[in-house]
Amino acid sequence: MVVSASLRPRALRLFRLLSRPGFHLFLTGLLMVLGFVLAHRLSERSGREQLSALSTERLELYASNLAAELGRHSSLPSLLAIDPTLQALRTAPENTEARRAASQMLARVNVRAGTSQIFVADAQGHVLSASEVLTPPPRLTEALAQGRTHFFAADANTGSTDFYLLHPLAPVVRAPLPSPAAQPANHDPAVIAVRFNLAPLEATWIDLGLRSQNERILIADDQDVVIMSSVQPWKYAVLGHADPSRRQALQASARYPQAIGPNLELPASLEVHQGLQVKLPGQAAMLAQQRQLVPLGLRLVALSDLTEVKQRAQIAAWGGAAFGASIGLLALYLSSRRRALRQLTKAQTELKQTHVQLEQLVDSRTAELRQTNDALKTQIAQRLQTEGELLQASKLAVLGQMSAGLSHEVNQPLTALRALARNSIRLLENGRQDAVATNLKLMDDMVERMGQITRQLKSFARKADEQVTGVVSLLESVRNAQVLLEHRSRTLGIAMEIDVPGGLRVRAEANRLEQVLVNLFGNAIDAMQNEAERRLLVRATAQDGGGRVLVQVQDSGAGVGDEQLSHLFEPFFTTKPAGEGLGLGLVISAKIVHEFGGTLRAVRLERGMSFEFDLGVDTWESQDV
């Protein structure tokens, strides 16, 4: 019991350690490394075994192909040896007619057999008869001295490899003569040589090597010099290593038509089935296998490129790493899920307790929120009412500022009417009807002018419906605002220029649009009171392809500074002297333009200010803005 109690804390600590995410991440990394290494080794081993088996089969195929090609004419020299024409040449080698007959026969056989050349030579290598004129190969004398039945030699002209088959030309067997003196003289032994070129076979190997790019074939002689190769630069290279003295000896042997090539540094013996990984100069790692052609004294070497095997092993290694990572992540997921389930059970218990408390809190807060909501609705209604009253007060304030000028505008026509009326009475007494009619026409024009002023004042002072937005003529709204401020602009001598097309109709409410224009015109007039040049420009410019219009009100006043520019649209901010402005005109104008779907902006010009806002266009009959 004591041992069990002491082990329990250790087991608990171990369990907690194994449950940590860091341990599972470490385990995942370890499994990835193990999977990478094992998969790489297994895949590379399997790939090398498959490549070795395939290379062995091809090696046997190449060996069989070479043996079949070399053995195709192996019986031809022995058959020629018993031909009567060559027997006659053997009997009389110095006979010109016998040589000519033998050469003709050898030429016919050479053409029919498809060989490169057939000739008869004596023991010293001198050609007695041949299918065509030739120079005997340098190795012929050496081969005759060694008693060989075949040998390889390089063609000095083409650099290709030739194979020679040799067969002795036996002397003619005759019945013994009566006396030794009558016996014919004993002639030196002669040999029949059949040469055929291996260039077509080598060209086939080169073509296969160019197509596959994965396998190279080499054939080396008894001196380990490559005499045939599917890679042309390796021809006459040394399979192993040749020091300078050996290279000179090989070059001096006259067995090779060109300089000895580089050292390929291949081992002296290679495994037939498993192969050996080698690294040739300028080449990737390759699998080398060989087959000894003992009867011919040759080594047939196959070099297979290991690049694809290594690429597959790399892919398999990453696959093994991914498999190891998936196992580690699965363990991490299961551990995290178990821990999450424990936490979820605990959280559910706490949630139930919290839910009861929350319901109680919600009930109390709901009652408070309902009261707050009712109070907020009341405040919103009061704010809307206050804004409406403030808007109307702003209109009345503007009218109050214009009252002196408007009274002058009305008093002038009244005074003129009174003078014209008295004058008309005198004219009637004198019977001047035409002059009376002229006075009446002037009086009618003055009454119309006063009516226009009063109608515009009545329209401007009317409380507008903020929810109604219709289609109004922009030029008409500009003219109406101009009428209300005409006395002030005329008194100050302000040159007012209006660049607004008559057919432009915008989406707005006429009364509120006129209020915006009156505010902007009034501010511009106030800004130019102390300026020598007083110019007011109202311009409309198309935007968004004619879908909207930019309205600009520009003055030639002194403008405002950076500090004042940032506060222009704040309530109760004004640059006018005390008592001449409330600081609400631009705020109310900006709100009205916003309700129309636009934005009121202030831009400082090189001289003066520009207040501009955009409106939606309903129709625009003339694009000439």
FENZI-V90262 format. One record per pair of residues at least 6 apart in sequence whose ideal C-beta (glycine too) atoms are under 7 Angstrom apart, sorted by sequence separation. I is the first residue (numbers start at 1). GAP is how many residues later the second one is. If there is no record, write none. Layout:
# FENZI-V90262
i: {I | I}
gap: {GAP | GAP}
This chain:
# FENZI-V90262
i: {17 | 80 | 92 | 121 | 122 | 177 | 209 | 220 | 221 | 229 | 250 | 270 | 279 | 280 | 528 | 543 | 567 | 593 | 110 | 121 | 127 | 154 | 155 | 209 | 219 | 220 | 292 | 293 | 489 | 542 | 543 | 574 | 593 | 602 | 603 | 110 | 119 | 120 | 143 | 218 | 219 | 226 | 242 | 251 | 277 | 278 | 427 | 428 | 541 | 89 | 109 | 120 | 127 | 152 | 153 | 219 | 226 | 251 | 267 | 290 | 291 | 427 | 540 | 541 | 574 | 602 | 603 | 88 | 89 | 119 | 226 | 250 | 277 | 278 | 290 | 572 | 573 | 590 | 119 | 125 | 152 | 153 | 218 | 225 | 226 | 290 | 540 | 564 | 572 | 589 | 600 | 601 | 106 | 119 | 139 | 205 | 217 | 266 | 275 | 276 | 424 | 524 | 571 | 572 | 601 | 89 | 106 | 117 | 118 | 150 | 151 | 217 | 225 | 226 | 247 | 275 | 288 | 289 | 539 | 571 | 600 | 117 | 139 | 150 | 216 | 224 | 275 | 482 | 599 | 117 | 119 | 121 | 125 | 150 | 216 | 224 | 288 | 424 | 538 | 560 | 598 | 599 | 85 | 86 | 125 | 137 | 150 | 171 | 218 | 224 | 264 | 423 | 424 | 571 | 598 | 85 | 117 | 149 | 272 | 286 | 287 | 537 | 569 | 598 | 102 | 148 | 242 | 270 | 271 | 272 | 286 | 568 | 569 | 121 | 125 | 220 | 262 | 270 | 272 | 286 | 287 | 420 | 536 | 596 | 597 | 85 | 236 | 270 | 286 | 478 | 593 | 110 | 123 | 168 | 169 | 209 | 242 | 284 | 285 | 535 | 569 | 83 | 169 | 208 | 209 | 236 | 238 | 241 | 266 | 284 | 420 | 478 | 534 | 106 | 143 | 168 | 169 | 284 | 420 | 533 | 106 | 107 | 167 | 206 | 236 | 237 | 241 | 456 | 460 | 106 | 107 | 166 | 167 | 205 | 225 | 236 | 237 | 238 | 239 | 240 | 475 | 531 | 103 | 202 | 206 | 235 | 238 | 240 | 417 | 474 | 531 | 102 | 103 | 166 | 223 | 234 | 237 | 239 | 456 | 475 | 528 | 531 | 103 | 240 | 456 | 527 | 528 | 80 | 93 | 99 | 164 | 165 | 277 | 417 | 475 | 524 | 528 | 99 | 198 | 234 | 416 | 453 | 474 | 527 | 89 | 164 | 225 | 452 | 494 | 524 | 527 | 473 | 474 | 521 | 162 | 163 | 413 | 472 | 477 | 481 | 485 | 492 | 520 | 524 | 86 | 471 | 472 | 480 | 484 | 494 | 568 | 93 | 162 | 163 | 225 | 266 | 162 | 413 | 471 | 472 | 477 | 481 | 485 | 489 | 492 | 504 | 76 | 160 | 161 | 413 | 477 | 481 | 485 | 488 | 492 | 565 | 160 | 469 | 472 | 500 | 89 | 160 | 469 | 470 | 478 | 495 | 499 | 501 | 565 | 73 | 89 | 410 | 469 | 477 | 481 | 485 | 494 | 495 | 496 | 497 | 498 | 499 | 500 | 158 | 161 | 468 | 472 | 493 | 499 | 73 | 160 | 492 | 494 | 410 | 506 | 409 | 464 | 504 | 559 | 116 | 144 | 406 | 464 | 464 | 120 | 462 | 559 | 560 | 526 | 559 | 406 | 554 | 556 | 557 | 459 | 556 | 557 | 555 | 460 | 554 | 555 | 554 | 399 | 552 | 553 | 478 | 552 | 551 | 128 | 239 | 399 | 523 | 550 | 551 | 550 | 551 | 123 | 395 | 549 | 122 | 123 | 161 | 395 | 474 | 519 | 548 | 549 | 161 | 519 | 548 | 122 | 548 | 549 | 121 | 152 | 520 | 548 | 120 | 121 | 519 | 547 | 392 | 543 | 546 | 120 | 121 | 154 | 516 | 119 | 546 | 152 | 222 | 118 | 221 | 516 | 221 | 515 | 516 | 546 | 117 | 220 | 409 | 90 | 115 | 116 | 219 | 220 | 408 | 115 | 116 | 512 | 90 | 91 | 115 | 116 | 219 | 220 | 406 | 542 | 90 | 402 | 405 | 527 | 86 | 218 | 402 | 405 | 542 | 541 | 87 | 217 | 540 | 81 | 215 | 216 | 77 | 81 | 215 | 508 | 77 | 78 | 81 | 215 | 77 | 214 | 74 | 214 | 520 | 73 | 70 | 93 | 214 | 90 | 159 | 159 | 90 | 154 | 156 | 153 | 154 | 155 | 154 | 86 | 508 | 507 | 506 | 507 | 506 | 81 | 506 | 507 | 80 | 506 | 505 | 505 | 77 | 138 | 139 | 503 | 504 | 77 | 503 | 76 | 503 | 503 | 395 | 398 | 73 | 501 | 73 | 501 | 398 | 501 | 499 | 469 | 466 | 69 | 471 | 62 | 58 | 397 | 394 | 394 | 390 | 394 | 391 | 56 | 56 | 55 | 52 | 52 | 52 | 70 | 63 | 59 | 63 | 55 | 59 | 56 | 55 | 52 | 51 | 52 | 63 | 62 | 48 | 59 | 59 | 58 | 55 | 55 | 51 | 51 | 48 | 47 | 44 | 47 | 44 | 47 | 43 | 44 | 43 | 40 | 43 | 40 | 39 | 40 | 39 | 39 | 36 | 39 | 38 | 36 | 35 | 36 | 35 | 35 | 32 | 35 | 34 | 32 | 31 | 32 | 31 | 31 | 28 | 31 | 28 | 27 | 28 | 24 | 27 | 28 | 24 | 24 | 21 | 24 | 19 | 19}
gap: {6 | 6 | 6 | 6 | 6 | 6 | 6 | 6 | 6 | 6 | 6 | 6 | 6 | 6 | 6 | 6 | 6 | 6 | 7 | 7 | 7 | 7 | 7 | 7 | 7 | 7 | 7 | 7 | 7 | 7 | 7 | 7 | 7 | 7 | 7 | 8 | 8 | 8 | 8 | 8 | 8 | 8 | 8 | 8 | 8 | 8 | 8 | 8 | 8 | 9 | 9 | 9 | 9 | 9 | 9 | 9 | 9 | 9 | 9 | 9 | 9 | 9 | 9 | 9 | 9 | 9 | 9 | 10 | 10 | 10 | 10 | 10 | 10 | 10 | 10 | 10 | 10 | 10 | 11 | 11 | 11 | 11 | 11 | 11 | 11 | 11 | 11 | 11 | 11 | 11 | 11 | 11 | 12 | 12 | 12 | 12 | 12 | 12 | 12 | 12 | 12 | 12 | 12 | 12 | 12 | 13 | 13 | 13 | 13 | 13 | 13 | 13 | 13 | 13 | 13 | 13 | 13 | 13 | 13 | 13 | 13 | 14 | 14 | 14 | 14 | 14 | 14 | 14 | 14 | 15 | 15 | 15 | 15 | 15 | 15 | 15 | 15 | 15 | 15 | 15 | 15 | 15 | 16 | 16 | 16 | 16 | 16 | 16 | 16 | 16 | 16 | 16 | 16 | 16 | 16 | 17 | 17 | 17 | 17 | 17 | 17 | 17 | 17 | 17 | 18 | 18 | 18 | 18 | 18 | 18 | 18 | 18 | 18 | 19 | 19 | 19 | 19 | 19 | 19 | 19 | 19 | 19 | 19 | 19 | 19 | 20 | 20 | 20 | 20 | 20 | 20 | 21 | 21 | 21 | 21 | 21 | 21 | 21 | 21 | 21 | 21 | 22 | 22 | 22 | 22 | 22 | 22 | 22 | 22 | 22 | 22 | 22 | 22 | 23 | 23 | 23 | 23 | 23 | 23 | 23 | 24 | 24 | 24 | 24 | 24 | 24 | 24 | 24 | 24 | 25 | 25 | 25 | 25 | 25 | 25 | 25 | 25 | 25 | 25 | 25 | 25 | 25 | 26 | 26 | 26 | 26 | 26 | 26 | 26 | 26 | 26 | 27 | 27 | 27 | 27 | 27 | 27 | 27 | 27 | 27 | 27 | 27 | 28 | 28 | 28 | 28 | 28 | 29 | 29 | 29 | 29 | 29 | 29 | 29 | 29 | 29 | 29 | 30 | 30 | 30 | 30 | 30 | 30 | 30 | 31 | 31 | 31 | 31 | 31 | 31 | 31 | 32 | 32 | 32 | 33 | 33 | 33 | 33 | 33 | 33 | 33 | 33 | 33 | 33 | 34 | 34 | 34 | 34 | 34 | 34 | 34 | 35 | 35 | 35 | 35 | 35 | 36 | 36 | 36 | 36 | 36 | 36 | 36 | 36 | 36 | 36 | 37 | 37 | 37 | 37 | 37 | 37 | 37 | 37 | 37 | 37 | 38 | 38 | 38 | 38 | 39 | 39 | 39 | 39 | 39 | 39 | 39 | 39 | 39 | 40 | 40 | 40 | 40 | 40 | 40 | 40 | 40 | 40 | 40 | 40 | 40 | 40 | 40 | 41 | 41 | 41 | 41 | 41 | 41 | 42 | 42 | 42 | 42 | 43 | 43 | 44 | 45 | 45 | 45 | 46 | 47 | 47 | 47 | 48 | 49 | 49 | 49 | 49 | 50 | 50 | 51 | 51 | 51 | 51 | 52 | 52 | 52 | 53 | 54 | 54 | 54 | 56 | 58 | 58 | 58 | 60 | 60 | 61 | 62 | 62 | 62 | 62 | 62 | 62 | 64 | 64 | 65 | 65 | 65 | 66 | 66 | 66 | 66 | 66 | 66 | 66 | 66 | 67 | 67 | 67 | 68 | 68 | 68 | 69 | 69 | 69 | 69 | 70 | 70 | 70 | 70 | 71 | 71 | 71 | 72 | 72 | 73 | 73 | 74 | 74 | 75 | 75 | 76 | 76 | 76 | 77 | 77 | 77 | 77 | 78 | 78 | 78 | 79 | 79 | 79 | 79 | 79 | 79 | 80 | 80 | 80 | 81 | 81 | 81 | 81 | 81 | 81 | 81 | 81 | 82 | 82 | 82 | 82 | 83 | 83 | 83 | 83 | 83 | 84 | 85 | 85 | 85 | 86 | 87 | 87 | 88 | 88 | 88 | 88 | 89 | 89 | 89 | 89 | 90 | 90 | 91 | 91 | 91 | 92 | 93 | 94 | 94 | 97 | 98 | 99 | 100 | 101 | 101 | 102 | 102 | 102 | 103 | 106 | 107 | 108 | 109 | 109 | 110 | 111 | 111 | 111 | 112 | 112 | 113 | 114 | 115 | 116 | 116 | 116 | 116 | 117 | 117 | 118 | 118 | 119 | 120 | 120 | 121 | 121 | 123 | 123 | 124 | 124 | 126 | 127 | 129 | 132 | 147 | 155 | 157 | 185 | 190 | 191 | 194 | 194 | 197 | 216 | 217 | 220 | 221 | 222 | 223 | 226 | 228 | 230 | 230 | 232 | 232 | 233 | 234 | 235 | 236 | 237 | 237 | 238 | 239 | 241 | 243 | 244 | 247 | 249 | 253 | 258 | 261 | 262 | 265 | 265 | 266 | 266 | 269 | 269 | 270 | 273 | 273 | 276 | 277 | 277 | 278 | 280 | 281 | 281 | 282 | 284 | 285 | 285 | 286 | 288 | 289 | 289 | 290 | 292 | 293 | 293 | 294 | 296 | 297 | 297 | 300 | 301 | 301 | 304 | 304 | 304 | 307 | 308 | 311 | 311 | 316 | 320}
